[in-house]
Amino acid sequence: MTVTLSKQDLDRPTAQVVTPESFHPEQHFYPRTLNAQIHPLVAFFMRLSKLRIVERYCHLNPQVDRDALTELLSTKTKVLHWAGCDLFYAATGSGVRRMIVVETNSCPSGNKSMPLLNEEDEQGGYRRLLAHAFVPRVRAKNDKGQLAVIYDKNYIEASGYAAAMADLFKEEVLLAPFAADAEDPPVRVVDRAVEVRGPDGAFVPIRGALRYVTQKPWNRLPPTSKTVLLNPVMACLAGGRNKLMASKAYELFNAEIKAAGLVIRQPETIRDVTIDEVPLWVARFGGQAVVKNPYSNAGQGVWTITCDEDLEEFSEAEHSYGQFIVQALIGNAEWSSRQEGSRFYHVGTMPDKKGRMFAADLRMMVCSGPDGFVPLSVYARRAKAPLARSLDGGASSWDMLGTNLSEKNLDGSWSADTERLLLMDRRDFNRLGLGPDDLLEAYVQTVLSVVAIDRLARKLLNQKGGLKKRLFRSLNDDDALVNEVQRGLGEDATAP
């Protein structure tokens, strides 16, 4: 099945009105998800209390401070309230298994791919996210105006959030497309407050909005807004859509939590790399590495380098930014980058009937509310081609290692290759070879990553809630990105 969001949808000049009692599950879940029964082990994990999570995790990791972990899981974030972490289930040459954080997304997909935890609650994670992380913040501010969901892709989930929001608040919600290249979008910012053009053609103030704007959101929205946004764009700049800043956030936070016996595990990462320096760092990793445009998402701007041809393809590609990150490549046991004295490789899916195993990632989506963090959804994605035992040129390295389902079409629209989606149901979950303790480790790694980015985001805000431009520039000195942020602030991007 391929799900496509047309460019015509994104170019719609006015918002769509979503009314209460308009949530229809078949419109907001993949067909496979609608008919799936959640796996008992996943359901067990999703229902674990904070106390049980802490006790089990500390039992398996005796060096971890119970009080510190409890405090982190109870964190009420200030900027990044909703996020999804992509993780690789990897192992060392000696068989030690680890969950490795690949990236953190500040407005992630997930609910359309998650079987219902309770069959009586047909809105599933849509309602849980809004009730836990959005409703308390909107009601606490008590501003006037309407509610909205603004989006640039993933209409299935964006419309699902709008329908669930209408039910929770018992009022109409505006569902507004906000594409990066739209000539006259139905969303605008006036004095750092969001307004949306309704069906009558008039702009109305918005008191709260869920933001599913993923493509360079900082070039049309300011880092912070007077309107309650889930999430503010500052969450993207500090690491939620910025892999370079995320790596720095993890490193800074790891220094804080080391005494508590905790650590965020990420592939060894070289940051602030210019295009001319990329071959040097790839060579440093033994000729096998991953090069990333730090600010892209949905599988765009990522190159797996395993041979000279891969490196040449990267060099000849058109690049919009001046900074890259180079990471250790996690491949198969015989062809992975060596990092910190060890070599990680994909555990992979369970062998199929032909004996083939596939690289897969795990998406863990969480949110933070008045009582701290809760898990929202989990799913996995496998690569197109099976993992080869050795690199013989028979298969593309990206086909063996690339797991993202999103595909950008030539007309600017998006589609999803759902054939590679692995659900947390009774059939697919068994193919992953995971247990409840692995899900627990993924959850803790996700929470730590979100807290790390949230803390860096707070440090980048001044007392008036604005961006500390000089500090941001010192951490992320990329002219192209800084110019885009200036446009989002309504400033002259050509000014010095």
Backbone torsions as a table, in degrees:
resi	resn	phi	psi	omega
1	MET	NA	136.4	175.2
2	THR	-119.7	127.5	179.9
3	VAL	-107.6	125.1	-174.8
4	THR	-122.3	135.9	171.0
5	LEU	-104.7	113.3	-174.4
6	SER	-73.8	156.4	177.1
7	LYS	-65.4	-28.6	178.5
8	GLN	-62.6	-37.5	177.3
9	ASP	-61.4	-41.8	-176.9
10	LEU	-73.5	-23.4	-178.3
11	ASP	-92.2	4.4	-179.9
12	ARG	-57.9	129.2	-173.1
13	PRO	-77.7	-16.5	-179.7
14	THR	-128.7	163.1	178.8
15	ALA	-80.4	156.0	174.8
16	GLN	-93.1	137.7	178.1
17	VAL	-89.8	124.3	178.3
18	VAL	-109.7	124.9	-174.7
19	THR	-101.7	160.7	174.0
20	PRO	-59.0	154.3	179.2
21	GLU	62.2	32.6	178.2
22	SER	-114.5	11.1	179.0
23	PHE	-80.2	116.9	178.1
24	HIS	-120.1	111.2	-173.4
25	PRO	-50.1	-36.9	-177.4
26	GLU	-65.2	-15.9	178.5
27	GLN	-91.6	-14.8	-171.6
28	HIS	-124.8	5.1	174.1
29	PHE	-130.8	147.7	171.7
30	TYR	-60.8	146.8	178.3
31	PRO	-53.5	-39.8	178.8
32	ARG	-61.5	-37.4	-178.1
33	THR	-68.7	-39.5	-179.3
34	LEU	-57.2	-36.6	-175.8
35	ASN	-96.6	6.0	-175.5
36	ALA	-91.3	146.2	173.8
37	GLN	-105.5	123.7	-177.1
38	ILE	-59.8	140.8	179.8
39	HIS	-67.6	137.9	-177.8
40	PRO	-56.1	-36.7	-179.5
41	LEU	-68.1	-36.2	178.1
42	VAL	-69.5	-43.1	177.6
43	ALA	-60.6	-40.2	177.8
44	PHE	-61.1	-45.7	178.6
45	PHE	-62.2	-44.8	-176.8
46	MET	-62.8	-24.6	-177.6
47	ARG	-96.0	0.0	-178.3
48	LEU	-64.6	136.9	175.7
49	SER	-77.5	164.5	178.8
50	LYS	-60.4	-40.2	179.9
51	LEU	-60.9	-45.9	-178.5
52	ARG	-67.4	-36.6	177.2
53	ILE	-61.5	-48.1	-178.3
54	VAL	-63.3	-46.0	-177.7
55	GLU	-62.7	-43.9	-179.1
56	ARG	-68.1	-44.2	-177.7
57	TYR	-63.6	-42.2	-179.6
58	CYS	-71.6	-28.3	175.3
59	HIS	-66.1	-40.2	180.0
60	LEU	-79.6	-21.7	-179.7
61	ASN	-129.7	79.0	-172.4
62	PRO	-60.0	-18.8	-179.2
63	GLN	-77.2	-10.4	-174.8
64	VAL	-82.3	135.3	177.8
65	ASP	-78.6	119.5	-177.3
66	ARG	-59.3	-46.4	-176.3
67	ASP	-64.4	-39.5	-179.8
68	ALA	-65.6	-42.9	179.8
69	LEU	-66.6	-41.2	177.9
70	THR	-60.2	-42.9	179.8
71	GLU	-64.0	-40.2	-179.7
72	LEU	-67.8	-42.0	178.5
73	LEU	-68.1	-18.6	179.6
74	SER	-97.3	7.7	-176.0
75	THR	-62.5	131.8	170.6
76	LYS	-99.7	100.7	-174.2
77	THR	-65.1	157.8	-178.9
78	LYS	-102.7	-27.0	-174.9
79	VAL	-127.4	-55.4	-177.3
80	LEU	-94.3	97.4	-173.6
81	HIS	-97.7	-18.9	-173.7
82	TRP	-144.1	127.0	-175.1
83	ALA	-157.5	161.9	174.4
84	GLY	-131.6	135.5	-179.2
85	CYS	-107.9	133.5	172.4
86	ASP	-97.1	127.1	-175.4
87	LEU	-129.1	146.5	171.6
88	PHE	-102.1	134.2	172.5
89	TYR	-89.3	106.4	-170.4
90	ALA	-125.8	166.2	178.8
91	ALA	-138.5	154.5	174.7
92	THR	-88.2	172.6	178.8
93	GLY	-60.4	-24.3	179.3
94	SER	-92.6	4.4	174.7
95	GLY	92.1	6.0	177.8
96	VAL	-76.3	123.6	-175.7
97	ARG	-95.6	140.1	-178.2
98	ARG	-140.3	149.2	167.3
99	MET	-93.1	120.8	-176.4
100	ILE	-108.2	126.8	179.1
101	VAL	-76.1	120.7	178.2
102	VAL	-89.8	-50.1	176.6
103	GLU	-163.8	163.9	177.5
104	THR	-120.4	133.0	-177.8
105	ASN	-111.2	134.3	-173.5
106	SER	-88.1	-11.8	170.2
107	CYS	-145.0	77.6	-167.4
108	PRO	-87.1	157.7	168.8
109	SER	-82.9	166.8	177.0
110	GLY	162.5	-40.0	-172.0
111	ASN	-68.9	-30.2	179.3
112	LYS	-70.8	-12.6	-177.1
113	SER	-109.1	7.2	-174.3
114	MET	-109.2	117.5	174.9
115	PRO	-58.7	149.5	-176.7
116	LEU	-64.5	134.6	175.5
117	LEU	-74.5	-38.5	175.6
118	ASN	-126.5	121.5	-176.1
119	GLU	-63.6	-23.8	179.8
120	GLU	-73.3	-22.4	-179.7
121	ASP	-99.3	88.4	-173.1
122	GLU	-71.1	-13.1	179.8
123	GLN	-91.2	-10.1	172.4
124	GLY	47.7	-130.3	-176.3
125	GLY	-67.0	-22.3	176.9
126	TYR	-57.8	-53.4	-178.2
127	ARG	-68.2	-37.9	-177.0
128	ARG	-63.7	-42.3	178.1
129	LEU	-62.1	-49.8	-176.7
130	LEU	-64.1	-43.8	-177.8
131	ALA	-66.1	-35.6	-174.4
132	HIS	-86.0	-39.7	-170.3
133	ALA	-113.8	-22.6	-173.8
134	PHE	-103.1	-51.1	-176.2
135	VAL	-56.1	-48.5	-178.6
136	PRO	-60.2	-36.2	-177.6
137	ARG	-74.2	-37.2	178.0
138	VAL	-67.8	-44.9	-177.6
139	ARG	-70.7	-30.2	179.1
140	ALA	-68.1	-34.2	-179.5
141	LYS	-79.7	-33.2	173.2
142	ASN	56.4	41.1	177.0
143	ASP	-83.7	166.6	175.5
144	LYS	-93.4	157.0	179.6
145	GLY	127.9	178.4	-178.8
146	GLN	-95.6	175.2	177.5
147	LEU	-106.2	153.4	-177.2
148	ALA	-152.2	160.3	165.3
149	VAL	-124.1	125.0	178.4
150	ILE	-114.6	141.7	-171.3
151	TYR	-150.9	158.8	171.9
152	ASP	-128.8	-1.9	173.1
153	LYS	-163.8	176.6	176.3
154	ASN	59.8	57.9	-179.9
155	TYR	-60.9	-32.7	-179.5
156	ILE	-54.9	-49.7	-177.6
157	GLU	-80.6	-37.3	179.4
158	ALA	-58.5	-45.3	178.7
159	SER	-69.2	-31.4	176.1
160	GLY	-64.2	-42.3	176.8
161	TYR	-64.1	-38.6	-179.6
162	ALA	-63.8	-43.8	-180.0
163	ALA	-66.6	-41.5	178.2
164	ALA	-66.6	-37.1	178.1
165	MET	-64.2	-41.5	179.2
166	ALA	-61.6	-38.5	178.5
167	ASP	-69.2	-42.5	-177.8
168	LEU	-64.6	-41.0	-177.3
169	PHE	-95.0	-9.3	-178.7
170	LYS	56.4	46.9	178.0
171	GLU	-154.7	165.0	179.9
172	GLU	-69.1	146.8	179.4
173	VAL	-125.1	138.9	177.6
174	LEU	-92.3	126.7	178.7
175	LEU	-107.0	108.7	-168.3
176	ALA	-121.8	123.7	173.6
177	PRO	-72.6	145.6	-177.2
178	PHE	-146.0	68.8	-179.0
179	ALA	-73.0	151.0	-177.1
180	ALA	-64.5	-32.8	-174.7
181	ASP	-107.3	14.6	179.5
182	ALA	-67.8	135.2	-177.6
183	GLU	-73.7	-36.4	-178.2
184	ASP	-140.1	70.5	-175.1
185	PRO	-67.9	153.2	179.2
186	PRO	-83.3	20.0	176.9
187	VAL	-129.7	136.0	175.2
188	ARG	-145.1	164.6	178.9
189	VAL	-119.9	125.6	178.8
190	VAL	-124.2	115.3	-179.0
191	ASP	52.5	45.9	177.0
192	ARG	65.0	17.9	175.4
193	ALA	-116.5	138.7	-176.8
194	VAL	-84.1	136.3	173.3
195	GLU	-128.9	148.8	-178.1
196	VAL	-128.5	138.7	178.1
197	ARG	-82.5	119.0	179.9
198	GLY	-81.4	178.7	-178.6
199	PRO	-59.3	-24.0	179.6
200	ASP	-82.5	-0.4	177.3
201	GLY	91.5	-4.6	-178.7
202	ALA	-97.7	141.2	175.3
203	PHE	-78.9	138.0	178.9
204	VAL	-124.6	146.9	178.3
205	PRO	-68.9	147.5	-179.3
206	ILE	-115.4	127.5	179.5
207	ARG	-90.5	-21.2	178.5
208	GLY	-161.1	139.0	-179.0
209	ALA	-145.6	141.2	167.4
210	LEU	-88.2	127.6	-175.4
211	ARG	-104.2	109.5	171.2
212	TYR	-108.9	52.2	176.8
213	VAL	-104.8	112.3	-169.5
214	THR	-111.5	-24.2	-174.0
215	GLN	-92.5	104.0	179.9
216	LYS	47.2	54.4	-175.6
217	PRO	-61.7	-23.8	-177.4
218	TRP	-71.7	-10.6	-179.8
219	ASN	-88.6	-0.5	175.7
220	ARG	-141.3	-0.6	175.0
221	LEU	-132.3	141.7	177.9
222	PRO	-72.8	161.3	-179.4
223	PRO	-56.1	-38.9	176.4
224	THR	-129.6	158.1	-174.6
225	SER	-137.3	150.7	172.8
226	LYS	-69.6	-25.4	174.7
227	THR	-77.9	138.3	175.2
228	VAL	-67.0	116.5	178.8
229	LEU	-117.9	137.0	173.4
230	LEU	-116.1	95.4	1.1
231	ASN	-106.3	158.9	169.7
232	PRO	-64.7	156.2	-176.5
233	VAL	-65.4	-23.0	176.7
234	MET	-55.3	-32.5	178.1
235	ALA	-63.5	-33.5	177.7
236	CYS	-71.4	-46.7	-177.0
237	LEU	-63.7	-33.7	-175.8
238	ALA	-83.3	-3.1	177.9
239	GLY	148.5	-19.2	-178.5
240	GLY	-69.7	-25.7	173.1
241	ARG	-135.7	26.4	-175.4
242	ASN	-141.8	94.4	-173.9
243	LYS	-64.8	-30.3	178.9
244	LEU	-65.6	-48.6	179.8
245	MET	-68.8	-34.2	178.2
246	ALA	-60.6	-42.8	179.4
247	SER	-60.8	-39.6	178.1
248	LYS	-69.8	-37.3	177.6
249	ALA	-62.2	-43.2	178.9
250	TYR	-62.2	-43.4	-178.0
251	GLU	-64.2	-43.6	179.4
252	LEU	-64.7	-41.2	-177.8
253	PHE	-73.0	-34.3	177.7
254	ASN	-59.5	-35.3	177.6
255	ALA	-64.6	-32.7	179.9
256	GLU	-74.4	-39.3	-171.5
257	ILE	-96.9	0.3	-179.1
258	LYS	-58.4	-40.5	-178.7
259	ALA	-64.9	-23.7	179.2
260	ALA	-87.4	2.6	178.5
261	GLY	79.4	18.2	-177.2
262	LEU	-111.8	156.9	178.1
263	VAL	-159.6	142.2	169.5
264	ILE	-88.4	124.8	-178.6
265	ARG	-98.2	120.7	176.1
266	GLN	-132.6	158.2	174.3
267	PRO	-59.3	146.8	176.8
268	GLU	-54.8	129.3	-169.5
269	THR	-127.0	130.4	172.9
270	ILE	-105.1	124.6	-173.0
271	ARG	-109.0	168.3	175.4
272	ASP	55.9	45.7	-177.2
273	VAL	-98.3	127.6	174.7
274	THR	-80.3	164.5	-176.9
275	ILE	-62.6	-33.0	179.7
276	ASP	-70.9	-25.2	-178.7
277	GLU	-85.9	-15.8	-174.7
278	VAL	-53.6	-49.0	-179.2
279	PRO	-58.6	-32.0	-180.0
280	LEU	-66.0	-42.6	-178.6
281	TRP	-75.4	-32.3	174.3
282	VAL	-62.3	-42.1	177.2
283	ALA	-63.0	-37.0	179.4
284	ARG	-61.2	-32.7	177.7
285	PHE	-86.9	13.9	177.3
286	GLY	83.6	19.5	178.9
287	GLY	86.3	1.0	179.3
288	GLN	-127.9	117.1	-175.1
289	ALA	-159.6	173.5	174.5
290	VAL	-120.0	128.0	177.8
291	VAL	-110.3	133.4	-175.3
292	LYS	-131.5	136.2	161.6
293	ASN	-70.9	118.6	-170.6
294	PRO	-65.1	-17.4	-168.6
295	TYR	-111.6	5.0	179.9
296	SER	-93.2	171.1	177.1
297	ASN	-152.1	-174.9	179.7
298	ALA	58.4	34.2	177.5
299	GLY	78.0	2.1	179.6
300	GLN	-85.8	150.3	174.8
301	GLY	69.9	30.3	177.8
302	VAL	-126.1	130.8	-179.4
303	TRP	-125.7	122.1	172.6
304	THR	-90.1	121.9	-175.1
305	ILE	-107.9	115.0	177.1
306	THR	-128.4	-5.7	-178.9
307	CYS	-156.5	173.0	-179.7
308	ASP	-61.7	-34.3	-179.4
309	GLU	-65.1	-39.3	177.9
310	ASP	-63.2	-42.4	-179.5
311	LEU	-66.7	-37.7	178.7
312	GLU	-66.5	-39.0	178.6
313	GLU	-62.4	-41.5	176.8
314	PHE	-62.9	-46.7	-176.3
315	SER	-62.5	-33.6	-176.8
316	GLU	-86.0	-9.6	-179.7
317	ALA	-71.5	156.6	177.6
318	GLU	-84.0	128.4	-176.1
319	HIS	-120.1	134.1	-177.9
320	SER	-90.4	-19.4	-174.2
321	TYR	-120.1	164.3	-176.3
322	GLY	-101.0	-7.2	-177.4
323	GLN	-119.2	143.9	177.5
324	PHE	-134.1	165.8	167.8
325	ILE	-120.3	147.1	177.9
326	VAL	-120.9	125.8	-176.7
327	GLN	-121.6	156.6	172.7
328	ALA	-61.7	138.1	179.9
329	LEU	-87.6	130.1	174.4
330	ILE	-100.9	108.7	-177.1
331	GLY	-121.5	-127.5	175.1
332	ASN	-100.0	174.0	-172.4
333	ALA	-58.5	-32.6	-176.8
334	GLU	-91.7	-9.9	-177.1
335	TRP	-145.6	71.5	172.2
336	SER	-128.8	155.8	176.1
337	SER	-66.9	146.0	173.8
338	ARG	-89.3	125.7	-179.1
339	GLN	-135.2	134.4	177.3
340	GLU	49.4	41.5	175.0
341	GLY	81.1	-0.1	-179.3
342	SER	-135.4	171.4	-179.4
343	ARG	-128.8	116.5	177.7
344	PHE	-91.1	144.0	175.1
345	TYR	-139.1	158.0	-179.3
346	HIS	-65.6	130.2	170.1
347	VAL	-65.9	-38.6	175.1
348	GLY	77.1	171.3	178.7
349	THR	-73.8	165.6	173.1
350	MET	-63.6	144.7	-178.6
351	PRO	-58.7	138.8	175.4
352	ASP	-83.3	-171.4	-175.7
353	LYS	-64.3	-20.9	177.4
354	LYS	-93.9	5.0	179.4
355	GLY	80.4	12.7	-177.0
356	ARG	-89.4	139.7	173.8
357	MET	-118.8	146.3	-176.3
358	PHE	-121.7	142.5	170.3
359	ALA	-65.9	143.7	179.7
360	ALA	-146.7	151.0	171.7
361	ASP	-115.2	166.7	179.9
362	LEU	-122.3	127.6	176.0
363	ARG	-101.3	120.3	175.9
364	MET	-112.5	117.2	-178.6
365	MET	-107.8	132.4	-176.3
366	VAL	-135.8	167.2	170.5
367	CYS	-145.8	161.3	-179.1
368	SER	-119.2	132.6	178.8
369	GLY	-135.2	-160.7	-178.0
370	PRO	-56.8	-29.1	-178.8
371	ASP	-103.1	15.6	-179.7
372	GLY	94.9	-151.4	-172.3
373	PHE	-88.2	149.0	169.1
374	VAL	-138.5	147.3	173.5
375	PRO	-78.1	144.6	-178.1
376	LEU	-111.7	-47.7	-178.1
377	SER	-157.9	160.0	178.3
378	VAL	-142.0	137.6	169.5
379	TYR	-154.6	172.3	-179.7
380	ALA	-134.6	161.7	179.0
381	ARG	-138.9	136.8	178.4
382	ARG	-107.7	160.3	178.5
383	ALA	-74.2	166.8	-178.5
384	LYS	-71.3	-42.1	-174.4
385	ALA	-112.5	149.2	179.5
386	PRO	-67.5	156.2	177.5
387	LEU	-67.6	126.8	176.2
388	ALA	-86.2	147.1	178.8
389	ARG	-68.0	-31.5	178.5
390	SER	-143.3	159.1	-179.9
391	LEU	-87.8	105.6	-179.2
392	ASP	-119.4	10.2	-179.9
393	GLY	80.9	4.6	-177.4
394	GLY	-77.0	-21.9	-179.0
395	ALA	-142.0	148.1	176.8
396	SER	-64.6	137.2	178.3
397	SER	-62.5	-35.1	179.6
398	TRP	-67.8	-38.8	178.3
399	ASP	-63.5	-30.0	179.6
400	MET	-83.9	-23.6	-171.4
401	LEU	-119.8	-23.1	-178.7
402	GLY	-75.7	124.3	-174.4
403	THR	-114.5	-12.1	-175.9
404	ASN	-65.2	141.1	-177.2
405	LEU	-89.5	-21.5	-175.4
406	SER	-71.2	138.8	177.7
407	GLU	-133.6	127.6	179.2
408	LYS	-90.9	126.0	-178.2
409	ASN	-85.9	165.8	-176.6
410	LEU	-62.1	-29.4	-179.2
411	ASP	-85.5	5.8	179.1
412	GLY	92.4	-7.4	178.1
413	SER	-79.8	170.6	-177.4
414	TRP	-122.0	146.3	173.6
415	SER	-135.8	169.3	-178.0
416	ALA	-133.4	132.3	178.4
417	ASP	-89.1	85.0	-172.9
418	THR	-77.6	-5.2	177.6
419	GLU	-63.4	-24.8	-177.9
420	ARG	-97.4	6.0	178.2
421	LEU	-76.2	132.8	176.5
422	LEU	-114.4	116.1	-176.9
423	LEU	-85.4	162.6	176.2
424	MET	-89.9	50.2	-179.4
425	ASP	-108.1	-175.4	-174.3
426	ARG	-67.0	-20.3	-178.4
427	ARG	-94.0	-56.8	-172.1
428	ASP	-71.9	-36.7	-174.9
429	PHE	-59.0	-37.9	-179.7
430	ASN	-63.3	-26.4	-178.9
431	ARG	-71.1	-18.7	-176.9
432	LEU	-84.3	-19.3	-179.4
433	GLY	69.2	26.2	-178.9
434	LEU	-99.8	156.2	174.1
435	GLY	-124.9	177.4	-179.1
436	PRO	-60.5	-32.9	178.8
437	ASP	-69.1	-31.1	175.8
438	ASP	-68.7	-40.3	175.8
439	LEU	-64.1	-37.5	178.1
440	LEU	-63.5	-43.0	178.1
441	GLU	-64.9	-40.6	178.1
442	ALA	-63.0	-39.5	-179.7
443	TYR	-65.1	-45.9	-179.9
444	VAL	-64.4	-42.9	177.3
445	GLN	-60.7	-38.7	178.7
446	THR	-65.5	-47.4	179.6
447	VAL	-60.4	-45.5	179.1
448	LEU	-59.7	-41.5	-179.4
449	SER	-65.2	-41.7	179.9
450	VAL	-65.9	-44.0	179.0
451	VAL	-62.8	-40.3	179.9
452	ALA	-59.6	-47.2	-179.7
453	ILE	-67.8	-39.9	178.8
454	ASP	-60.9	-40.3	-179.4
455	ARG	-69.3	-37.8	177.0
456	LEU	-67.5	-39.2	178.6
457	ALA	-59.4	-41.6	179.9
458	ARG	-65.0	-36.1	179.0
459	LYS	-70.0	-22.2	-179.6
460	LEU	-87.5	-1.1	179.6
461	LEU	-103.0	137.9	176.1
462	ASN	-85.6	-179.2	-175.0
463	GLN	-63.8	-24.1	178.9
464	LYS	-89.8	3.7	-179.8
465	GLY	85.0	9.9	178.2
466	GLY	-94.6	168.7	-179.0
467	LEU	-75.8	131.5	171.1
468	LYS	-77.4	91.8	-169.9
469	LYS	-63.1	-40.5	-177.7
470	ARG	-68.1	-39.8	177.9
471	LEU	-66.6	-42.6	178.7
472	PHE	-61.3	-43.5	-179.0
473	ARG	-63.8	-37.3	-179.7
474	SER	-67.9	-30.4	179.3
475	LEU	-85.9	-26.6	-173.9
476	ASN	-140.9	75.5	-172.9
477	ASP	-86.2	75.0	179.7
478	ASP	-127.8	110.4	-174.2
479	ASP	-56.5	-42.2	-177.4
480	ALA	-62.4	-43.7	178.9
481	LEU	-66.9	-45.3	-179.4
482	VAL	-58.9	-40.1	177.8
483	ASN	-63.3	-38.3	177.7
484	GLU	-66.5	-39.1	178.1
485	VAL	-64.8	-38.9	178.2
486	GLN	-62.6	-37.7	177.6
487	ARG	-65.4	-37.8	177.6
488	GLY	-64.9	-28.5	177.7
489	LEU	-84.6	-3.9	-178.0
490	GLY	77.7	23.1	-178.5
491	GLU	-104.8	164.4	179.3
492	ASP	-72.2	113.8	-177.2
493	ALA	-69.1	-16.2	-179.3
494	THR	-92.4	-6.1	-179.0
495	ALA	-69.8	149.2	-179.2
496	PRO	-69.7	NA	NA
